[in-house]
Amino acid sequence: MAHAGRPRGAHRFACLLRLHGSALLRLDDRQDHRLRRYSRAGDGATADRAVRDGGGRYQDQYPAAPGAARRLGFSARRRQHSLSGRKTRAPEQAGLSEAGAPYRQLVFTAAADGAEAVSDALMEAGALSVDATDALAGTPDEEPQYGEPGMAPSAWKVSLIKALFPPDVEPLAALAEACGDCGLAVPEASVETVPEQDWVRLTQSQFSPIHVSPRLWIVPSWCEPPADGAEMLVLDPGLAFGTGSHPTTRLCLNWIDLHLPVGARVLDYGCGSGILALAARRFGAAEVLGVDIDEQAIVSSVFNAQNNACEVSFCLPDQDRGGEFDVVIANILSNPLMVMAPMLSARVRVGGELLLSGVLERQANDVIAAYAPWLALDVWRSDEGWVALHGRRV
């Protein structure tokens, strides 16, 4: 599989100031078009959810929000101070500042046993956001973090902590307060001034059209169409943004582009932003249903379908009326795919096709074995250590 190194261009990512709780378009919470609504504290870049582009590039592909991918947000959103019991300042008091005053960023390192606690305490002390990366990234001692839902979160031996503060909060004083509340020694730290910028425009500049398959482009709404007559889907960054930049999504989109039968009935299980469902409709599917466990994903999918004039239905699992489909697609994670093997296999009509992704090469045999009682799956194609599995029900 691709080495899980740190993303390139991290310093270029536009911080969205005044967003509390590490709201830096944290793509570490989604597998490209799949969304996890809430981060787990200490949750690093994982092999089983897409947090970056694998370190490589695809033809006509550009990185989406480089530098956000490996950021690690801590869940400090409590109004009651978790350590001292004090009431924290109201968001409007902590986040507002006089016009023109610069924001400042506090930078220091923390050991694994104190990184989360001090990050939480910094949020309570007035930080607008806190993120952490491997302090040893780019060295032989770098520690890629992997995991799946249900696994205990882990942290690097040494984390590089960056905390953003409004002008009315003194970063070093906040650090001293936070360390005192945690019972930790105050580390050496530096304070950097964050220059004023047009953050919306700078953030938008990180997203460019992506050529994801032979015929399809994914285009943010503020970008010019890539070429006259090109097939494209317009999708903007959001809680369930699907850029198509991750190998698992590219694999599915390429299969849809190359092999989807015209007139097919398609089920996209775990639809996220709806990118796969919309592509299936665009390339000739007669009927498409997208299902997801997250309400925000359904809202996003419906919006994207309307924005692209695609007639696609979306629903939560308890609203799914069942039935068989000509093609069933699921780009999720290896463990959920194995758990759902009986259900997903039953949704494929006899003679129909099943396409699975979100699976690493080393996990392929386990997933294939899980579906063996119903379908004979094979590796259709691989991309940067990920695979798409395809089979036909007989």
C-alpha positions in Angstrom: 0.0 0.0 0.0 1.1 3.6 -0.4 3.2 4.9 2.4 1.3 7.0 4.8 3.6 10.0 4.9 2.6 13.5 5.7 0.7 15.5 3.0 2.5 17.9 0.8 1.8 21.6 1.0 0.5 21.6 4.5 1.5 25.1 5.1 -0.7 26.3 2.2 -4.0 25.2 3.6 -6.3 28.1 4.5 -7.3 28.2 8.2 -10.9 29.1 8.6 -10.7 31.5 11.4 -13.4 31.9 14.1 -14.5 28.3 13.6 -14.4 26.7 17.1 -13.5 23.1 17.6 -10.7 22.6 15.1 -13.0 23.2 12.1 -10.3 23.2 9.4 -12.2 21.3 6.8 -10.8 18.2 8.4 -10.8 15.6 5.7 -9.5 13.1 8.2 -13.1 12.6 9.2 -14.2 11.2 5.8 -13.3 8.6 3.3 -13.4 11.1 0.4 -17.1 11.0 -0.1 -17.8 9.1 3.2 -18.4 11.1 6.3 -17.7 10.5 10.0 -19.5 13.3 11.7 -17.4 13.5 14.8 -13.7 13.0 15.2 -12.3 10.7 17.8 -9.7 12.4 20.0 -6.3 11.1 19.0 -7.7 9.7 15.8 -4.8 9.7 13.3 -4.7 9.2 9.6 -6.0 5.7 9.0 -5.5 3.1 6.4 -9.1 2.3 6.2 -10.5 5.7 5.6 -9.3 8.1 3.0 -7.5 11.1 4.4 -5.2 12.0 1.5 -4.3 11.3 -2.0 -1.8 8.5 -1.1 1.2 10.7 -1.9 0.8 10.3 -5.7 -1.1 12.0 -8.4 -3.6 10.9 -11.0 -3.8 12.3 -14.5 -5.3 15.8 -14.4 -5.7 15.5 -10.6 -4.9 18.2 -8.0 -4.8 17.8 -4.3 -7.9 18.8 -2.4 -7.2 21.0 0.6 -3.5 19.9 0.9 -2.4 19.9 4.4 -5.7 19.3 6.0 -5.5 15.6 5.5 -3.2 14.6 8.3 -4.3 17.2 10.8 -5.7 15.8 14.0 -8.4 17.6 15.9 -9.1 17.1 19.5 -12.7 17.2 20.8 -12.6 20.1 23.1 -16.1 21.5 22.9 -17.3 21.5 26.5 -18.6 24.7 28.0 -17.8 23.3 31.5 -14.0 23.1 32.1 -13.1 19.5 32.2 -10.2 20.0 34.5 -11.0 22.8 37.0 -14.7 23.0 36.8 -14.6 26.6 35.8 -17.1 28.0 33.3 -15.4 28.8 30.0 -15.8 32.0 28.1 -18.7 32.2 25.7 -17.8 31.6 22.1 -18.7 35.2 21.1 -16.3 36.5 23.7 -13.5 34.1 22.8 -13.8 34.5 19.0 -14.4 38.2 18.4 -11.7 40.7 18.2 -11.1 44.2 17.1 -10.8 44.8 13.3 -7.4 44.4 11.8 -5.7 42.8 14.8 -3.7 39.7 13.9 -4.5 36.1 15.0 -1.6 34.2 16.6 -0.6 30.6 16.5 1.1 28.8 19.4 3.5 26.0 18.4 5.0 23.4 20.8 5.5 19.6 21.2 3.8 17.3 23.6 4.3 13.7 24.6 1.6 11.1 23.9 0.4 11.0 27.5 -0.3 14.7 27.6 -1.2 15.7 24.0 -4.9 15.3 24.2 -5.3 16.8 27.7 -3.3 19.9 27.0 -5.2 20.4 23.7 -8.5 20.2 25.4 -7.3 22.6 28.0 -6.1 25.1 25.4 -9.6 25.1 23.9 -11.0 25.9 27.3 -8.4 28.6 27.7 -9.5 30.4 24.6 -8.0 28.7 21.5 -10.1 28.8 18.4 -8.7 25.6 17.1 -6.1 23.0 18.0 -4.5 20.4 15.7 -1.7 17.9 16.1 0.6 16.2 13.7 3.5 13.7 14.1 6.4 15.8 15.3 8.8 13.3 13.6 7.0 13.4 10.2 9.4 13.3 7.4 12.1 11.5 9.4 13.0 7.8 9.8 11.1 7.8 13.1 7.8 8.9 11.6 4.8 7.0 12.9 1.9 6.5 10.5 -1.3 5.9 12.5 -3.8 3.4 11.3 -7.1 2.1 12.7 -10.8 1.4 12.2 -14.0 2.2 14.0 -14.0 0.5 17.4 -10.3 0.6 17.9 -8.9 2.6 20.7 -7.5 5.9 19.5 -3.7 6.2 19.6 -1.3 9.1 19.6 2.2 9.7 18.3 5.1 9.5 20.8 5.7 13.2 20.2 3.0 15.4 18.7 3.5 18.8 17.2 0.6 21.0 18.6 -0.6 24.1 16.8 -3.2 26.2 18.6 -4.8 29.3 16.9 -5.8 32.2 19.2 -7.7 35.4 18.6 -6.0 38.7 19.3 -7.5 39.2 22.7 -6.0 36.0 24.1 -2.3 35.8 25.1 -1.1 32.4 23.7 1.8 31.8 26.2 -0.5 32.7 29.2 -3.1 30.3 27.8 -0.5 27.6 27.5 0.7 28.1 31.1 -3.0 28.0 32.3 -3.6 24.8 30.3 -0.5 23.0 31.6 -1.4 24.0 35.1 -4.8 22.6 34.8 -3.4 19.4 33.4 -0.6 19.1 35.9 2.0 19.2 33.1 5.3 21.2 32.9 5.1 24.2 30.6 7.0 23.3 27.4 9.1 25.6 25.3 6.8 27.2 22.7 6.9 29.7 19.9 4.2 32.2 18.8 3.6 33.0 15.2 1.5 35.8 13.7 -1.1 34.7 11.2 -1.4 37.3 8.5 -4.8 38.5 7.5 -6.1 37.0 4.2 -9.3 36.4 2.3 -9.8 33.0 3.9 -12.8 32.0 1.7 -11.0 32.8 -1.5 -7.8 31.1 -0.2 -9.7 28.0 0.8 -11.5 27.8 -2.6 -8.1 28.0 -4.3 -7.2 24.7 -2.8 -9.9 22.9 -4.9 -9.5 22.5 -8.6 -11.3 20.4 -11.2 -10.3 16.7 -11.1 -10.4 14.4 -14.1 -11.5 11.2 -12.3 -12.3 8.8 -15.1 -12.0 8.8 -18.9 -15.1 10.9 -19.4 -15.9 12.5 -16.0 -14.6 15.6 -14.2 -15.5 16.7 -10.7 -15.7 20.5 -10.6 -16.2 23.0 -7.7 -18.9 25.5 -8.5 -16.5 28.5 -8.5 -14.2 26.9 -11.1 -14.5 27.1 -14.9 -15.6 24.0 -16.7 -12.6 22.0 -17.9 -13.7 21.8 -21.5 -16.7 22.2 -23.8 -18.8 19.1 -23.8 -17.0 17.4 -21.0 -19.1 15.2 -18.6 -18.9 16.8 -15.2 -20.4 16.8 -11.7 -20.4 20.0 -9.7 -19.6 19.4 -6.1 -18.5 21.9 -3.5 -16.6 21.2 -0.3 -18.9 20.4 2.6 -19.6 17.9 5.4 -19.9 15.1 2.9 -17.7 16.4 0.2 -16.8 13.8 -2.5 -13.9 15.0 -4.6 -13.0 11.8 -6.3 -9.4 12.4 -5.4 -9.0 9.2 -3.3 -8.2 5.9 -5.0 -11.2 4.1 -3.8 -13.6 6.6 -5.3 -11.6 6.8 -8.5 -11.8 3.0 -8.8 -15.6 3.0 -8.5 -16.0 6.0 -10.8 -13.8 4.3 -13.5 -15.8 1.1 -13.3 -19.0 3.1 -13.6 -17.6 5.0 -16.6 -16.3 1.9 -18.3 -18.7 -0.9 -17.4 -22.1 0.3 -16.0 -24.9 -1.2 -18.2 -27.1 1.4 -19.7 -30.6 1.2 -18.2 -29.4 -0.5 -15.0 -31.0 -0.1 -11.6 -28.2 0.9 -9.2 -27.9 0.9 -5.4 -25.1 3.0 -3.9 -24.9 1.8 -0.3 -23.0 4.3 1.9 -23.5 7.1 -0.6 -21.9 10.0 1.4 -22.0 13.0 -0.9 -23.8 11.0 -3.6 -20.9 11.2 -6.0 -21.1 7.5 -7.2 -24.9 7.6 -7.4 -24.8 10.8 -9.5 -22.1 9.3 -11.8 -24.2 6.2 -12.3 -27.2 8.3 -13.3 -25.0 10.5 -15.6 -23.7 7.4 -17.4 -27.0 5.8 -18.2 -28.5 4.2 -15.1 -32.3 4.2 -15.4 -32.9 4.3 -11.6 -30.5 5.0 -8.7 -30.9 4.8 -5.0 -28.4 6.0 -2.5 -28.5 4.9 1.1 -26.5 6.2 4.1 -26.6 6.0 7.9 -25.9 9.7 8.3 -28.6 12.3 7.9 -26.1 15.0 6.9 -24.9 12.8 4.1 -28.5 12.4 2.8 -29.0 16.2 2.9 -25.7 16.7 1.0 -26.6 14.0 -1.5 -30.0 15.5 -2.2 -28.5 19.0 -2.7 -25.8 17.7 -5.0 -28.4 15.8 -7.1 -30.5 18.9 -7.5 -27.5 21.0 -8.3 -26.5 18.6 -11.1 -30.1 18.0 -12.4 -29.8 14.3 -11.6 -32.9 12.3 -10.7 -31.6 10.1 -7.9 -33.3 9.0 -4.7 -31.6 9.0 -1.3 -32.7 7.7 2.1 -31.6 6.4 5.5 -31.5 2.6 6.0 -34.8 2.5 7.9 -36.5 4.2 4.9 -35.0 1.7 2.4 -37.8 -0.5 1.0 -35.4 -3.2 0.0 -35.5 -5.0 -3.4 -32.9 -6.2 -5.8 -30.8 -4.2 -8.2 -28.8 -4.8 -11.4 -25.7 -3.2 -9.8 -24.9 -2.7 -6.1 -21.9 -0.4 -5.2 -20.5 0.0 -1.7 -17.3 2.0 -1.0 -17.1 1.9 2.7 -14.5 0.0 4.9 -13.4 -3.6 4.9 -14.9 -4.6 8.3 -18.4 -3.1 7.6 -18.3 -4.6 4.1 -17.7 -8.1 5.6 -20.4 -7.6 8.2 -22.9 -6.6 5.6 -22.0 -9.4 3.1 -25.3 -11.2 3.5 -27.4 -8.1 3.1 -25.5 -6.5 0.2 -25.3 -9.8 -1.6 -29.1 -10.2 -1.3 -29.6 -6.8 -2.9 -28.0 -8.0 -6.1 -30.4 -9.7 -8.5 -29.4 -13.0 -10.1 -27.1 -12.1 -13.0 -26.5 -8.7 -11.4 -23.1 -7.2 -10.4 -21.5 -6.1 -7.1 -18.7 -3.5 -6.9 -16.9 -3.0 -3.5 -14.1 -0.7 -2.6 -12.6 0.9 0.5 -10.5 -2.3 0.7 -6.7 -2.4 1.0 -4.8 -5.0 -1.1 -3.9 -6.9 2.1 -7.6 -7.1 3.1 -8.9 -8.3 -0.3 -8.8 -12.0 0.4 -10.7 -11.6 3.7 -13.5 -9.6 2.0 -13.6 -12.0 -0.9 -14.0 -14.9 1.5 -16.8 -13.1 3.3 -18.9 -12.9 0.1 -18.0 -16.4 -1.2 -21.3 -18.0 -0.1 -23.2 -15.7 -2.5 -20.8 -14.3 -5.1 -17.4 -15.0 -6.5 -15.5 -11.7 -6.2 -12.2 -10.9 -7.9 -9.9 -7.9 -7.8 -11.1 -5.7 -10.7 -8.3 -3.1 -10.4 -5.9 -1.6 -7.9 -4.8 1.9 -7.3 -2.2 3.1 -4.8 -2.6 0.0 -2.6 -6.4 0.0 -2.7 -8.6 -2.4 -4.7 -12.0 -2.6 -6.2 -13.7 -6.0 -6.0 -16.2 -7.1 -8.6 -18.4 -10.1 -8.9 -21.6 -11.3 -10.6 -24.4 -13.2 -8.7 -25.2 -16.5 -10.3 
